[in-house]
Each structure stands twice: as C-alpha cells, then as structure tokens.
C-alpha cells in the first residue's frame, strides 16, 4: 500500500527550521523497519529519521537542503506486510 511519509515530530521548538540534510536511500530502494531513511538538522541538532516499517521508497519529495516543517509530506513510500 502506497502512502505519504510525513516528517515526524522530532521534539524541536516550533520556530526551529528543519532542513533535510541527507537521504540514506534512493528512490525504488527497499527497506526494513527501523532502517536509517534520512537525516534532518536544526540550528541545534542533527537527527536520523528511521523507516516506519518494511517497504520501499517510491519518491523523494523534499530534496537535500529543503527546509520543511513537522507534518510536511517528504516522500512517498510503499508499505509491505512485515
């Protein structure tokens, strides 16, 4: 099942800018649950975001260097049964 992957709440202040730093995967790459998907950074911290389940990265919508906010759709993923 294909779904939108939204930037999760990373516990930052609401006025912090969140920048997509690095995608650990490429489009059409398969992944397992809790695998590193991407890194984001704020003025204070850099964090890794992991995959929510087993699946496949269909399309990257937010590119490296893009500034995003919590809840923004940053990728399309396909979820498979674990």
TORPA-4810 file (N, C-alpha, C, O; in nm, 3 decimals):
<nodes>
NODE_1_0.085_-0.118_0.000_0.000_0.000_0.000_0.090_0.125_0.000_0.178_0.138_0.085_X
NODE_2_0.066_0.214_-0.094_0.144_0.338_-0.103_0.087_0.441_-0.008_-0.035_0.454_0.005_X
NODE_3_0.175_0.515_0.059_0.129_0.620_0.149_0.228_0.735_0.151_0.343_0.723_0.110_X
NODE_4_0.179_0.847_0.201_0.263_0.966_0.217_0.343_0.953_0.346_0.288_0.916_0.450_X
NODE_5_0.472_0.983_0.339_0.556_0.982_0.458_0.575_1.127_0.502_0.637_1.207_0.431_X
NODE_6_0.522_1.159_0.618_0.531_1.295_0.672_0.648_1.305_0.768_0.682_1.209_0.837_X
NODE_7_0.709_1.423_0.772_0.816_1.446_0.869_0.757_1.433_1.008_0.666_1.508_1.044_X
NODE_8_0.809_1.338_1.087_0.753_1.320_1.222_0.798_1.431_1.316_0.891_1.505_1.287_X
NODE_9_0.730_1.440_1.429_0.768_1.535_1.533_0.902_1.492_1.589_0.914_1.382_1.645_X
NODE_10_1.002_1.575_1.576_1.136_1.540_1.623_1.169_1.608_1.756_1.283_1.605_1.801_X
NODE_11_1.068_1.669_1.817_1.087_1.726_1.950_1.162_1.857_1.954_1.226_1.890_2.054_X
NODE_12_1.156_1.934_1.846_1.224_2.063_1.842_1.126_2.174_1.875_1.005_2.154_1.880_X
NODE_13_1.180_2.292_1.898_1.097_2.410_1.920_1.024_2.441_1.790_1.075_2.414_1.681_X
NODE_14_0.904_2.497_1.803_0.822_2.522_1.684_0.884_2.623_1.588_0.851_2.622_1.470_X
NODE_15_0.972_2.709_1.637_1.032_2.809_1.548_1.163_2.761_1.485_1.224_2.833_1.407_X
NODE_16_1.206_2.639_1.519_1.328_2.585_1.459_1.303_2.551_1.312_1.201_2.490_1.278_X
NODE_17_1.398_2.590_1.226_1.393_2.546_1.088_1.448_2.404_1.082_1.549_2.375_1.145_X
NODE_18_1.382_2.318_1.007_1.427_2.180_0.991_1.470_2.163_0.846_1.391_2.186_0.754_X
NODE_19_1.593_2.123_0.826_1.648_2.108_0.692_1.675_1.962_0.663_1.730_1.890_0.748_X
NODE_20_1.637_1.917_0.544_1.673_1.783_0.500_1.823_1.784_0.472_1.869_1.854_0.382_X
NODE_21_1.898_1.706_0.549_2.043_1.705_0.535_2.092_1.600_0.436_2.177_1.627_0.351_X
NODE_22_2.036_1.478_0.449_2.089_1.367_0.370_1.989_1.253_0.364_1.934_1.213_0.467_X
NODE_23_1.964_1.201_0.246_1.881_1.082_0.230_1.974_0.962_0.230_2.069_0.958_0.152_X
NODE_24_1.948_0.864_0.315_2.029_0.742_0.321_1.986_0.641_0.216_2.054_0.541_0.195_X
NODE_25_1.875_0.666_0.149_1.822_0.574_0.048_1.793_0.649_-0.081_1.780_0.772_-0.083_X
NODE_26_1.782_0.571_-0.187_1.745_0.626_-0.316_1.605_0.577_-0.352_1.556_0.480_-0.294_X
NODE_27_1.542_0.644_-0.445_1.410_0.602_-0.491_1.416_0.459_-0.542_1.515_0.417_-0.602_X
NODE_28_1.309_0.385_-0.519_1.293_0.243_-0.556_1.376_0.148_-0.470_1.382_0.029_-0.500_X
NODE_29_1.438_0.199_-0.365_1.515_0.112_-0.275_1.423_0.054_-0.167_1.339_0.124_-0.110_X
NODE_30_1.439_-0.075_-0.142_1.359_-0.142_-0.040_1.425_-0.125_0.096_1.546_-0.109_0.107_X
NODE_31_1.342_-0.129_0.202_1.394_-0.113_0.337_1.319_-0.202_0.435_1.211_-0.254_0.404_X
NODE_32_1.378_-0.219_0.553_1.314_-0.290_0.663_1.286_-0.190_0.774_1.340_-0.080_0.775_X
NODE_33_1.202_-0.229_0.867_1.164_-0.140_0.977_1.287_-0.093_1.054_1.380_-0.170_1.078_X
NODE_34_1.285_0.035_1.092_1.388_0.100_1.173_1.522_0.115_1.102_1.625_0.128_1.168_X
NODE_35_1.523_0.114_0.971_1.644_0.141_0.894_1.657_0.292_0.876_1.556_0.362_0.865_X
NODE_36_1.781_0.344_0.873_1.802_0.488_0.853_1.745_0.529_0.718_1.782_0.473_0.615_X
NODE_37_1.655_0.628_0.720_1.594_0.679_0.597_1.657_0.810_0.556_1.699_0.826_0.441_X
NODE_38_1.665_0.905_0.649_1.723_1.034_0.618_1.772_1.102_0.745_1.741_1.058_0.856_X
NODE_39_1.848_1.208_0.728_1.892_1.292_0.838_1.834_1.431_0.818_1.828_1.483_0.707_X
NODE_40_1.793_1.490_0.929_1.745_1.628_0.928_1.826_1.706_1.031_1.881_1.648_1.125_X
NODE_41_1.833_1.836_1.011_1.908_1.918_1.106_1.831_2.045_1.137_1.756_2.097_1.055_X
NODE_42_1.854_2.094_1.257_1.802_2.224_1.301_1.921_2.309_1.341_2.036_2.269_1.321_X
NODE_43_1.894_2.425_1.397_2.003_2.509_1.445_2.082_2.441_1.557_2.199_2.472_1.579_X
NODE_44_2.018_2.346_1.627_2.077_2.289_1.747_2.119_2.142_1.735_2.205_2.097_1.811_X
NODE_45_2.060_2.067_1.644_2.080_1.922_1.646_2.063_1.861_1.507_1.992_1.915_1.422_X
NODE_46_2.130_1.747_1.485_2.110_1.666_1.365_2.054_1.532_1.410_2.107_1.470_1.502_X
NODE_47_1.947_1.488_1.346_1.880_1.364_1.386_1.857_1.273_1.266_1.838_1.319_1.154_X
NODE_48_1.859_1.143_1.293_1.825_1.045_1.191_1.677_1.009_1.206_1.626_0.994_1.317_X
NODE_49_1.610_0.997_1.093_1.471_0.951_1.087_1.476_0.809_1.030_1.540_0.786_0.927_X
NODE_50_1.408_0.716_1.096_1.412_0.576_1.052_1.282_0.539_0.982_1.181_0.609_0.993_X
NODE_51_1.288_0.429_0.911_1.170_0.381_0.838_1.066_0.326_0.936_1.102_0.265_1.036_X
NODE_52_0.937_0.348_0.906_0.831_0.307_0.999_0.798_0.159_0.994_0.741_0.105_1.089_X
NODE_53_0.833_0.093_0.885_0.801_-0.049_0.867_0.880_-0.101_0.748_0.967_-0.031_0.696_X
NODE_54_0.851_-0.220_0.705_0.915_-0.276_0.586_0.844_-0.220_0.462_0.722_-0.207_0.460_X
NODE_55_0.922_-0.186_0.360_0.861_-0.131_0.240_0.962_-0.087_0.137_1.071_-0.144_0.125_X
NODE_56_0.924_0.016_0.063_1.005_0.065_-0.048_0.987_0.216_-0.060_0.876_0.267_-0.048_X
NODE_57_1.098_0.286_-0.083_1.093_0.430_-0.105_1.054_0.455_-0.251_1.131_0.424_-0.342_X
NODE_58_0.935_0.510_-0.272_0.884_0.530_-0.408_0.936_0.660_-0.468_0.990_0.661_-0.579_X
NODE_59_0.919_0.771_-0.395_0.958_0.902_-0.449_0.999_0.994_-0.336_0.932_1.003_-0.233_X
NODE_60_1.110_1.064_-0.355_1.156_1.166_-0.261_1.096_1.299_-0.304_1.119_1.344_-0.417_X
NODE_61_1.020_1.362_-0.215_0.953_1.489_-0.247_1.028_1.609_-0.192_1.025_1.716_-0.252_X
NODE_62_1.097_1.593_-0.079_1.176_1.701_-0.020_1.324_1.667_-0.041_1.374_1.566_0.008_X
NODE_63_1.391_1.752_-0.114_1.529_1.726_-0.151_1.626_1.774_-0.042_1.590_1.854_0.045_X
NODE_64_1.749_1.723_-0.049_1.852_1.768_0.044_1.867_1.920_0.033_1.879_1.975_-0.077_X
NODE_65_1.867_1.987_0.149_1.876_2.132_0.153_1.741_2.200_0.168_1.735_2.319_0.202_X
NODE_66_1.632_2.127_0.144_1.498_2.185_0.159_1.466_2.208_0.307_1.502_2.126_0.392_X
NODE_67_1.400_2.319_0.336_1.352_2.348_0.471_1.207_2.301_0.480_1.124_2.337_0.396_X
NODE_68_1.178_2.219_0.583_1.046_2.158_0.598_0.997_2.180_0.741_1.072_2.224_0.828_X
NODE_69_0.870_2.148_0.763_0.814_2.155_0.897_0.751_2.019_0.932_0.722_1.938_0.844_X
NODE_70_0.731_1.997_1.060_0.669_1.873_1.106_0.533_1.858_1.038_0.454_1.951_1.034_X
NODE_71_0.508_1.739_0.984_0.382_1.711_0.916_0.389_1.727_0.765_0.298_1.683_0.694_X
NODE_72_0.495_1.791_0.713_0.510_1.803_0.568_0.531_1.664_0.507_0.600_1.581_0.565_X
NODE_73_0.471_1.641_0.392_0.494_1.517_0.319_0.630_1.529_0.250_0.650_1.615_0.165_X
NODE_74_0.722_1.440_0.288_0.858_1.450_0.235_0.893_1.335_0.139_0.994_1.341_0.069_X
NODE_75_0.808_1.232_0.137_0.834_1.119_0.048_0.707_1.037_0.030_0.612_1.047_0.109_X
NODE_76_0.707_0.955_-0.073_0.603_0.854_-0.092_0.669_0.719_-0.069_0.775_0.691_-0.125_X
NODE_77_0.606_0.636_0.013_0.661_0.505_0.042_0.554_0.399_0.017_0.434_0.427_0.018_X
NODE_78_0.600_0.277_-0.006_0.510_0.164_-0.019_0.533_0.074_0.102_0.646_0.033_0.129_X
NODE_79_0.427_0.044_0.174_0.436_-0.039_0.293_0.399_-0.182_0.255_0.300_-0.205_0.186_X
NODE_80_0.481_-0.278_0.299_0.452_-0.419_0.277_0.424_-0.484_0.411_0.459_-0.430_0.516_X
NODE_81_0.361_-0.597_0.408_0.333_-0.670_0.531_0.462_-0.722_0.591_0.545_-0.780_0.521_X
NODE_82_0.479_-0.700_0.721_0.603_-0.745_0.788_0.605_-0.894_0.806_0.701_-0.949_0.860_X
</nodes>
